[in-house]
Amino acid sequence: MGIDIVFYNKKGQRIGHTEIEYKFHEALFFRNNNWGSYHQLRKPSDFYLTNIKYNRKEINNLIEDLKNIRMFIPKDYQNQVDDLVLQLEPQVVDNIHCAGD
């Protein structure tokens, strides 16, 4: 079980879904001390209390946060950062909803 991320277009239609698995979440937030500096990334830091919506501007900032923190996480998880960024980058993704357990 992880943090579910649902992608929506401008019409509010669901256009995709991905998940941040527990171990990836742990690599982002508990194996380094740098995540607190990233305003959009720190929002989903509590694995069990996550219920967040991001608009397109916030998604763009989240992408930058992910790119910047990439070098601070274990190499085993850097590809997952890259994959998440690729899923968030298309402009057809207008907003996302992140929900934890």
N, C-alpha and C positions, 0 to 999 in steps of 0.2 A: 504494500500500500504506500502511496506517495501523495505528492501534491499534484492534483489534476489541473491542467491548464486547458481551457476551452477557448478556441479562436472564433471571433465573430467578424462579419463584414459590416459595411456601413448600414445595411438594412437590418442588422441585428440577427442575421441568419448564421447559424453555426456552420463553420467551414473547416473545422479541424480540431484535433485534440492531441495532447501529449501528456506525459507524466514526468515529474521529477521524483525519481525513486529515493528512498530513504538514504542509501549510501551516497548518492550524488549530493543530496541536501546536506548530509554530514560533511562531505568534502568542501562544500561551499561555505558552510557556516561554523563548523566546529574544528576543522583542521587548520584553520588560519584565523588571524585576528584582524584582517583587513576589511571584512564585509561591512562593518559599521560605518565606514566612510562613504558608502555608495547608497544614496538616498532611495532609489527604486529597488535595488537588490535587497536591502535590509527589511523591506516590508514582509516578505514571506519567510523570515528567519525562524519564526515559531512554527514548527512543523504541524502541530496539532490545533493551532488556533488561526489558521490561514483562511481568510475569506476576503479576497482583494480583487478589485477591478482596476484595470489600466486602460487609459485612452491611448490614442496613437502617439501623442507627444510623450507620455509616460513610457510607452513601449520603446520608443527610440532611446530614451534615457536609460531604460533597463538594458537594452542592447549594449550601450556604451559601458554600463557598469559591468556587464558580463565579460565584455572584451578586456576591460581593465583588470578585473580580478583573476582572469584566466591564469596568469603567470604565478599566482600565489597558491593555486590548488594543486594537488598531486597530479602528475602527468596522466595517470590512469583515467582521470575524469575530464581532462582538457578537451577530448573529442566530444564529450557530451555537451560541454559549453558551446562548442562550434555548431553542433547539431541544433541546439536550442536557438542560437542566434539565427541560423538559416531558416528556421520555422517562423521566427518573429519578424524577419526583415521584410517580407513581401508587403507592399502598401495595401494590398487587398485586406490584410489583417487590420481592422479598424480598432478593435478593442479585444481584451482578453479578460477572462475570469479565472482566478486561481483559488482552489478550494482544497483544504487539508482534510485530515481525518476527523 
